[in-house]
Amino acid sequence: MKVAISGSTGLIGTALIDWFSKNNFEISRLVRTPSFHDHRYPCIQWNPHNQQIEKSALENLDVIIHLAGENVASGRWTDEKKEAIRKSRVEGTTFLSEVIASLKNPPKVFFCASAIGYYGYTLPPSDIRLTEEDPSGHGFLASVAEEWEKATEKVEARGVRTIHMRFGVVLSPNGGALKRMLPIFKMGLGGRVGSGEQIMSWISIYDIPRIIYHILKHEELSGPINFTAPNPVSNKEFVKTLGHILRRPTLFPLPAFVAKLLMGEMAEELLLGGATVLPRKLQESGYHFLHPTLESALRDML
């Protein structure tokens, strides 16, 4: 099976390339840097900002997985940062969708990254449980995710099976939130954020390629799919579990007002708010999670 991946140097892209290469997929990388080369895999040049791409290299692929986008947690959300986040997702996806729709032999499946931010966030306490059937919520990330998913309209109209991968918090020792937290927790300086009651819907990095493979085999699956484990946890429970596995105390909370002072709007959406998002489509289609619980995931990783 021939697969092309954008955002292939990121946390998820790296994991996909590693898993797919071990399972005999033919991999190509969509790259934006002309000087980037990989002797193991063909590189397809593209520049969504300038609307340039090696279109012929996309012909006759089986699958395209689109992950590229500005990191939402890489800096304070200034107006410029928010616009960069929106543009990198909406404009890049719109351009790629238009190109795919114009191919003579488009891929059978188009996977496009999205996020559970689509559902918005709630401040604790909240017992709302969300699935793929629920509408978009409020907040900056919700508005971006809604636009992001609409940007695939042309490729969907072409008849290509399109999957919106609504990622929860991706847990990996190699990057993302967990990697940033580990040094603090290993020193025994970790603790809950705010009240600690906000819900964290997470997914193990090791489940992601397996979920994509499961979706490829189940042709009835399309549209939005929640990439979240079936057992979300509160921030308080996450902190307690991580401290237990590392054998470190977790006695140093980050007060909500300090988080807001340091991070502004980003703190409320990413740290102080949350959502209980469940993987209904995956479970109903028979997917068995490698890591259904937080403790199993963290023990395997750490």
C-alpha positions in Angstrom: 0.0 0.0 0.0 1.4 3.4 -1.0 1.1 6.1 1.6 2.2 9.8 1.6 2.4 11.7 4.8 2.6 15.5 5.4 4.0 16.7 8.8 6.1 13.5 8.8 8.8 15.0 11.0 6.4 15.8 13.9 5.5 13.6 16.8 2.7 11.7 15.1 4.3 11.6 11.7 7.5 10.1 13.1 5.5 7.3 14.8 3.5 6.6 11.7 6.6 6.3 9.5 8.2 3.9 12.0 5.2 1.7 12.2 4.3 1.7 8.5 7.9 1.0 7.4 7.9 -2.1 9.7 4.7 -3.3 8.2 5.8 -3.1 4.5 4.0 0.1 3.4 5.5 2.2 0.6 6.1 5.6 2.2 6.5 9.0 0.7 7.0 12.2 2.7 5.4 15.5 1.8 8.1 18.1 2.8 8.2 21.9 2.6 12.0 22.4 3.0 13.7 22.0 -0.4 17.0 20.9 1.3 15.2 18.1 3.2 16.2 14.7 2.0 15.6 11.2 3.3 17.5 8.3 1.6 15.0 5.8 2.9 11.8 7.4 1.5 10.9 9.5 -1.5 10.3 13.2 -0.7 7.5 15.1 -2.4 8.1 18.9 -2.4 5.1 21.1 -1.5 4.7 24.7 -0.4 1.1 25.4 0.7 1.8 29.1 1.2 2.8 29.5 -2.4 0.4 26.8 -3.6 3.2 24.7 -5.1 3.3 20.9 -5.1 4.7 18.0 -7.2 1.2 17.0 -8.3 2.3 14.0 -10.5 3.9 12.4 -7.4 0.4 12.2 -5.8 -1.1 10.1 -8.6 -1.9 6.5 -7.9 -1.3 6.7 -4.1 -3.6 4.5 -1.9 -3.6 6.8 1.1 -2.6 10.4 2.0 -2.2 11.4 5.6 -2.2 15.1 6.3 -0.7 16.2 9.6 1.0 19.5 8.9 0.1 22.5 11.0 1.5 25.1 13.4 2.0 23.8 17.0 -0.8 25.2 19.1 1.3 24.9 22.4 4.6 26.4 21.2 4.0 29.9 22.5 1.5 32.4 23.9 -1.6 33.0 21.8 -1.0 36.5 20.4 -3.1 37.6 17.5 -0.3 36.8 15.1 0.2 33.3 16.7 -3.5 32.5 16.4 -3.6 33.6 12.8 -0.6 31.4 12.0 -2.3 28.4 13.7 -5.5 29.0 11.7 -3.8 29.6 8.3 -1.4 26.6 8.6 -4.4 24.3 9.0 -7.2 25.8 7.0 -5.2 27.2 4.0 -2.8 24.2 3.8 -5.7 21.7 3.9 -7.8 23.6 1.4 -4.9 23.7 -1.1 -4.1 20.0 -0.6 -7.7 19.0 -1.0 -8.0 21.0 -4.2 -5.0 19.2 -5.6 -6.2 15.7 -4.6 -9.6 16.4 -6.1 -8.0 17.3 -9.4 -5.9 14.1 -9.7 -6.7 11.6 -12.4 -6.2 8.8 -9.9 -6.8 10.1 -6.4 -6.1 8.1 -3.3 -8.7 5.8 -1.9 -8.5 7.4 1.6 -7.6 10.8 2.8 -6.8 11.2 6.5 -6.7 14.8 7.8 -5.7 15.8 11.3 -8.1 17.6 13.5 -8.5 17.7 17.3 -11.0 17.2 20.1 -10.8 21.0 20.5 -13.6 20.8 17.9 -16.0 20.2 20.8 -14.8 23.3 22.7 -13.9 23.1 26.4 -15.7 23.2 29.7 -14.4 24.4 33.0 -15.0 21.9 35.9 -17.2 20.6 37.2 -18.8 19.0 34.1 -20.2 15.5 33.3 -20.9 16.1 29.6 -19.7 13.1 27.5 -19.0 13.8 23.9 -18.9 11.6 20.8 -18.6 12.2 17.0 -22.3 13.0 16.8 -21.9 16.2 19.0 -21.7 19.6 17.4 -18.7 22.0 17.6 -18.3 24.0 20.8 -17.0 27.4 21.7 -13.5 28.8 21.9 -10.6 29.5 19.6 -9.6 25.9 19.0 -13.2 24.9 18.2 -13.5 27.6 15.5 -10.2 26.5 14.0 -11.1 22.8 14.0 -14.5 23.5 12.4 -12.9 25.5 9.6 -10.1 22.9 9.3 -12.6 20.1 8.7 -14.7 22.1 6.2 -11.5 22.6 4.2 -11.7 19.0 2.9 -15.0 19.6 1.1 -13.6 19.3 -2.4 -11.8 16.0 -1.9 -14.9 14.6 -0.3 -17.0 15.8 -3.2 -14.6 13.9 -5.5 -15.7 10.7 -3.7 -12.5 10.1 -1.7 -13.2 8.5 1.7 -12.1 11.2 4.1 -11.3 10.8 7.8 -11.1 13.7 10.3 -8.7 12.5 13.0 -9.9 14.3 16.1 -6.8 13.8 18.3 -7.0 14.0 22.1 -3.8 14.8 24.1 -1.2 12.6 22.5 1.0 10.9 25.1 4.5 10.0 24.1 7.9 10.0 25.9 9.4 11.5 22.7 7.4 14.7 22.5 4.3 16.7 23.3 2.9 17.4 26.8 4.3 14.3 28.5 7.9 15.0 27.4 7.6 18.6 28.7 6.2 17.4 32.0 8.7 14.6 32.8 11.7 16.7 34.0 9.5 18.5 36.5 7.8 15.4 37.8 11.1 13.5 38.0 12.4 16.2 40.3 9.3 15.8 42.5 8.0 19.2 41.6 4.9 18.2 39.8 1.3 18.8 40.8 -2.2 19.4 39.6 -3.2 22.4 37.5 -5.9 24.6 38.9 -8.6 22.6 40.7 -7.4 19.4 39.0 -11.0 18.5 38.2 -10.7 19.3 34.4 -11.0 16.3 32.2 -8.1 15.1 30.0 -9.1 13.0 27.0 -5.8 11.3 25.9 -4.5 8.8 23.4 -1.3 6.7 23.5 1.1 7.4 20.6 1.4 3.6 20.1 -2.4 3.3 19.4 -2.4 5.9 16.6 -0.9 3.9 13.7 -2.9 0.9 14.7 -6.1 2.9 14.7 -5.3 4.2 11.2 -4.7 0.6 10.0 -8.0 -0.4 11.6 -9.8 2.4 9.7 -8.2 1.3 6.4 -9.6 -2.2 6.9 -13.1 -0.9 7.8 -14.4 0.9 4.7 -17.6 1.8 6.5 -15.7 4.3 8.7 -15.5 7.9 7.4 -15.9 11.4 8.6 -14.9 12.5 12.1 -13.3 9.9 14.3 -12.2 10.5 17.9 -8.6 9.4 18.5 -9.0 9.1 22.2 -8.7 6.3 24.7 -11.9 5.0 26.2 -11.0 6.1 29.8 -10.4 9.9 30.1 -9.1 11.1 33.4 -9.1 14.2 35.5 -5.9 16.3 35.7 -5.7 15.3 39.3 -5.9 11.6 38.4 -3.3 12.0 35.7 -0.9 13.7 38.0 -1.4 11.1 40.7 -0.8 8.2 38.2 2.3 9.8 36.7 3.8 10.5 40.2 3.0 6.9 41.3 4.8 5.4 38.3 7.8 7.7 38.7 7.8 7.2 42.5 7.8 10.9 43.1 5.5 13.2 45.2 3.1 15.5 43.4 2.7 18.2 46.0 3.3 21.4 43.9 0.1 22.6 42.2 0.1 25.3 39.5 -2.7 27.7 40.6 -5.1 28.8 37.9 -4.2 32.5 38.2 -0.5 31.7 37.7 -1.3 29.6 34.6 -3.4 32.5 33.2 -0.7 35.0 34.0 1.9 32.9 32.2 -0.1 31.7 29.2 -3.2 33.9 28.9 -6.1 32.6 26.8 -4.1 29.4 26.0 -4.1 28.4 29.6 -7.9 28.3 29.9 -8.4 26.2 26.7 -5.5 23.8 27.1 -4.8 23.5 30.8 -7.8 24.7 32.9 -10.6 23.5 30.7 -11.3 20.0 29.3 -13.8 17.7 27.7 -14.8 14.0 28.1 -14.5 12.8 24.5 -15.2 9.1 23.8 -14.1 7.0 20.8 -17.6 5.7 20.0 -16.9 4.9 16.3 -13.7 3.0 17.0 -15.3 0.9 19.8 -18.4 0.1 17.8 -16.3 -1.0 14.8 -14.4 -3.4 17.1 -11.1 -1.6 17.7 -9.2 -3.0 20.7 -7.0 -0.4 22.3 -3.4 -1.3 23.0 -3.6 1.2 26.0 -7.2 1.6 27.2 -6.1 2.9 30.6 -3.7 5.7 31.6 -1.7 3.5 33.9 -1.1 0.9 31.1 0.0 3.6 28.7 2.4 5.4 31.1 3.9 2.1 32.4 4.7 1.0 28.8 6.2 4.4 28.0 8.1 5.0 31.2 
